[in-house]
Amino acid sequence: MKQQTIILVAEDSDDIRLLLKLMLEGKGYGVVEAANGREAVAAATRERPDLILMDLNMPVMDGIAATRYLREQPETSAVPIIAVTAHCSEPSWRARAMDAGCVRCVGKPVDFELLGSLISEELN
């Protein structure tokens, strides 16, 4: 029996986190939530998700710092991280996300169809 695919949603907006959770659960994924970068690092270390959706602009620890940290840890270094941010269309933010270790960058408001396709591509 195949184990359920787990996706960590690191997002400080309760509303966006809920929308992402509902979308992902509707596609059969298990969801772990984090409201800031520090929670994301702890959850990723504890839960070992198959993929991470990382907001870049969060309190306590931003998504760039969290992504860099996760890339440095052997347990999480290979987990695909997709940046989800309103700043995705800005070249400097996109470059920072990719330099930190994100594999893709998706803008807000989130195009759920596009996001679903990118998640499928990264997991296969």
C-alpha positions in Angstrom: 0.0 0.0 0.0 1.4 3.4 -1.0 2.0 5.9 1.8 0.1 9.2 1.4 2.2 12.0 0.0 2.7 14.8 2.5 2.9 18.5 1.6 4.0 21.1 4.1 2.3 24.5 3.6 4.3 27.3 5.2 2.1 30.4 5.0 1.4 33.2 7.5 -2.0 34.1 6.1 -4.7 31.8 7.8 -7.0 32.3 4.8 -4.4 31.4 2.1 -3.2 28.4 4.2 -6.7 27.1 4.5 -7.3 27.5 0.7 -4.1 25.6 0.0 -4.9 22.9 2.5 -8.4 22.4 1.0 -7.0 22.2 -2.5 -4.3 19.8 -1.6 -6.5 17.5 0.5 -9.0 17.5 -2.3 -6.3 16.0 -4.5 -5.6 13.3 -1.9 -2.4 14.8 -0.3 -1.8 14.9 3.4 -1.1 18.5 4.7 1.1 19.8 7.5 0.8 23.5 8.3 3.2 26.1 9.5 2.5 29.8 10.1 6.1 31.1 9.9 9.6 30.0 8.8 10.6 28.7 12.2 7.5 26.5 12.4 8.2 25.4 8.8 11.7 24.3 9.7 10.5 22.4 12.8 7.6 20.7 10.8 9.9 19.7 7.9 12.4 18.2 10.3 9.7 16.3 12.2 7.3 15.3 9.4 9.7 14.8 6.5 7.2 16.1 3.8 7.5 15.1 0.2 7.2 18.7 -1.0 7.0 22.2 0.7 5.0 25.2 -0.4 6.9 28.2 1.1 5.7 31.7 1.4 8.7 34.0 1.3 7.5 36.9 3.4 6.6 35.5 6.8 7.2 36.6 10.4 9.7 35.1 12.9 11.8 33.6 10.1 11.2 34.4 6.4 10.8 31.8 3.7 14.2 32.6 2.2 16.0 31.9 5.5 13.9 28.8 6.1 14.6 27.4 2.7 18.4 28.0 3.1 18.3 26.2 6.4 16.4 23.2 5.0 18.8 22.9 2.1 21.7 22.7 4.5 20.1 19.8 6.5 20.8 16.3 5.1 17.2 15.1 6.0 15.5 17.9 4.0 18.1 19.0 1.4 16.4 17.1 -1.5 12.8 18.0 -0.6 11.3 20.1 -3.5 10.4 23.6 -2.2 8.0 25.8 -4.3 8.0 29.5 -3.4 4.5 30.9 -3.2 4.6 34.7 -3.0 3.1 37.8 -4.3 6.6 38.9 -5.3 7.1 36.1 -7.8 6.9 38.4 -10.8 9.7 40.6 -9.4 13.0 39.3 -10.9 15.0 40.1 -7.7 12.6 38.1 -5.5 12.5 35.2 -7.9 16.3 35.2 -8.0 16.5 35.2 -4.2 14.0 32.3 -4.0 16.0 30.2 -6.5 19.3 31.1 -4.9 18.0 29.9 -1.6 17.0 26.6 -3.1 13.4 26.8 -4.3 12.7 24.8 -7.4 9.8 26.9 -8.7 8.1 30.2 -7.9 4.3 30.7 -8.0 2.6 34.1 -7.7 -0.3 35.2 -5.5 -3.1 35.2 -6.0 -2.5 31.5 -6.5 -3.5 29.9 -9.8 -4.5 26.6 -8.3 -4.5 24.8 -11.6 -1.0 25.8 -12.3 0.1 25.0 -8.8 -1.4 21.6 -9.0 0.5 20.9 -12.2 3.8 22.1 -10.8 3.3 19.9 -7.7 2.6 16.9 -9.9 5.7 17.5 -11.9 7.9 17.9 -8.9 6.6 14.7 -7.2 7.0 12.6 -10.3 
